[in-house]
């Protein structure tokens, strides 16, 4: 019985794939290092920043570690055109490793101040959207369509698990050895990953040649003309934007409403992380659901399970609610990436994924900025409730649009039918290039993503 269960696991084709089997250990190591650096970014900024306006410098440092990816997406669009997934991810790993390695080096030489520190953080994140696009493009390049959701789920689950472990390990290392050592370790893990991508690149065929002229904004232009991709990016932006205030409201709620310690706050995020790991592992088993049904269901359920956190329930119940939130949240990335992978042509996929990342990466910081006014009006607990209701409302609207037969307009969320056994070597065509076909009844047929 156990043997039969293992043979049916959607993850075996992913873990046994020769390219991914070589890549995943290095990718796990770099994700562990990045989890360690999450704490180091803000902690080291506190040490380097001048006493006045220290909180502002910390905010700038945290932003510098993520937001330049949006600039890199559009400024470097022409250069990245036609590159394989391994190339894009390898370049990102190389730049990230080199820039992070410069932080402890400059610290040792006595030339590191807060401005140089922020500059190096910004350089390290410049190719982040392209690196993320490269990883998911690589999944589409090496796996047949039926295995891509499981491949995406493996990447997402590894990220969640290693971030949890990395955050815990990073806190210990910062306390005992200082933040520069953490940056040095993180840099080493990315340089190891960059070398791994060199070998992976040799094992993956290049992208088909295209006659299209390279463009900095090609990804966004394609998304605007593909109704489903436009809808997916809009849905993702709303989800991340409305979840952003939680990262401020929850600490304030724990401190001011509950009068609890930082250990309670840590417990909240620990159960969220554990729920994410379990939920990410389960994402691969959603392949029999129509992808849009699963995506919209995730958003709707996510908002509903968050509601108890804003109703003043006992702490244990609120923690369970947040843990279930992580469980439901986890499959979202794997599901949404599979829609992109199975919709776009191989040569267009990196640009589209990078554009999607550039849009969504700013959504959560914008939501976080909104938390101040929201907490001032509704209080911390009221803000948590407002976020939950907002996310549930977006999910409900998307669900109504999904199951309506007419009047969807630009938001055509109904999934198209696909062949039950797609050719793994075939190049996916955008929907605009496919003749219209009747939509399959809900629950019939099978789409893996």
C-alpha positions, 0 to 999 in steps of 0.5 A: 500500500505504501509502495503504491502511494509513493508511485502515485506521488506527483513529486517523484518525477520532479525529484528524480529529474536529472537537472532538478536533482542536481539543482535542488540541493544548491537552491535549498542552501541558498534559500537557507542563507537568504532566510538568515539574511532577512534578519541581518538586513534590518539588524545591521542597518540599526547598527550602521544608521545614525542615531537620528531617523534610525527607523527611516534608514532601516525602512530604506534598507529593507526596501533596498533588499527587494524593490530595485528588482522592479527597476531591473525588470524594465531597465534590463528587459532588452538584455534579458530577452531570449535567455534561458531560465538557467541563464537568468537565475544564474546571473541573479545568483552571481550578482546577489552573491558578489554584492552580498560578499562585498558587505562583510568585505567593506566592513572588514576594511572599515569603509562600510557606512549606511549609504554604501550598505544600502547601495550594495543591498540594492545591487544584490536585488537588481536581478531578483525578478529575473532570477525568480522568473528564471527558476520557474521558466526552468521548470517549464523547460524541463518538465512536461505540463502534467508535472509543472504544478508539482515542480512549482510546489517543490520550489515554493515548499523549499523556500518556506521551509528553508526560510523558517530554518534560516530565520532561526539560525540567522538569529543565533549567528547574529547574536553570537558572531554578528551580521557581517558573518551572516552576509558572508555565509549568504553570499557563499551559498549564492555563489555555489548556486551560480556555479550549479546553474552553469552545469544546469545550463549545459543540460537544458536546450536553448529557447527557440529563436524569435523574430520579435524585437526586444523591448524593455516592457514586452512582458507587461505588454503581453500581460495586458493583451492576455486577458487571463494573465492580466486578471491573474496579475490583478488578483495577485496584486490585490491579495498581496496589497491587502495582506501587507498591513498584517505585518505591521498590525499583528506586532502592534496587536500583540504588543498593545492589545494583548500586552504580550511579549515578542515570544508570542509574536514569534509563535504567530509567525512560526505557526504560519511558517509551519502551515505554509510548509504543509500547505506547499507540500499539498499543492502538488495534489491540486493538479486535478482541479481546474487551475482558476477554481483552485486559485480563486478558492485559495483567495476566498478561503484565505480571507475567511480563515483570517477573520477570527484574528480580528474578532478578539478570539483567544490567542490559541484560536487566533494562532490556529487561524494564522497557521491555517492561513499559511496552509491555504496561502502556500499553494498560491504561487505554485498554482499561479506560476503554472497558469503562466507556464502553460499559457505562454510560449517558451521564449516569452515566459521569462519576460512575462514572469519577470513583469509579474514579479515586478508588479507583485513585489511592490504590492505588499510594501505598498500595503504595509505603508497603508497600515499606519493610517489603517491602525490609526483609524481602526486599531490593530485588531480592526486592521486585521479584520479589515484585511481579512474581509478585504481579501475575502471580498476580492475572492468572492468577486473573483469567484462570481466572475469565474462562474458567470457564463456571460459578461466577464469582459476583460476578466475572463477567468474561465480556464480553457480545456487542454489535451488530456495527455499533452506532448511534453516537448511541445511549446505552449502557445498563448491563448490568443493563438489558439482557436476558441473552444468550448469551456469544459464543465466544472470538474470534467477533464483534467488540467494539471495546473 
